[in-house]
C-alpha cells in the first residue's frame, strides 16, 4: 500500500506512506485525529473511488493498493449487515455475500476453535458483544484477505475474544494495521503510524506515551 501526499482536507494533512507485505503497524493518536477514518477509507475505497470526498472530508493526494491486495475490516462499532437474523451455523452454511458456503462438517470445527460452539444455534443479534467480535474475526479468516484493518479491536473484549484476536494476528499471512489506545496491545507491533494533534501523520518505531498524549521520540 502506498500513500502519496494523501489526506483529508480539514482532518489529516497530506502525508506519504509505504507499507509492505506482512508489515505490522499500530495506528495511534488522540480521538478525533482521523485514525479510524483513514482505515475505513482503505477498507471501503473501492465503493468511493469516483468520489471527491469520504464521510464529508475532501480527499487530497492518492492512495494505492498493490495488485491482489484484499482488505478486511474489523470494528466492534460496525456490525456486519445481514447477520442479525441468522444463527451462526446458518450464516456459515449460507454465506452469500460473505463468501462461499461451508458444510456443517467444515463449520463446526471453526466455531469450536473460536469457542462459539455453544452458541452455534443462536442468532447473531442475540449473542454477547465478545461473541460477536469472535464471529467477525472468524469471518475475516474465511474471507482470505491479505490486508487486515482493525479499529479499536481490544475494546471491551473478553479473555476468549482477546486470545482469538491475538491468534489471528500471529497466524495472519499479510499486512496488519490496527487503531488502538491499548498500550499492551500496541507493544505487540514494531512500527507505529502516529496521528498528531496538529493534523500531521508520522511513521516511527519509537514514541513516549503518557496518560495524556503521545510524543515522538527524537533519535
Protein Blocks (a to p, Z undefined) as FASTA:
>chain_A
ZZehiacehiaccddddddehiacddeddehilpmmmmmmmmmmmmmmmpcbeehiaceh
jddddehiacddddfklccehklmpcfklmmmmnmjnoccddfklmmmmmmmnopmmmmm
pcfklmcfklmmmmmmmmmmmnopabdcdehklgopafklmmmmmmmmmmpgcddddddf
bfklmmmpcbdcdddfkopacddfbdcddfkbccdddZZ
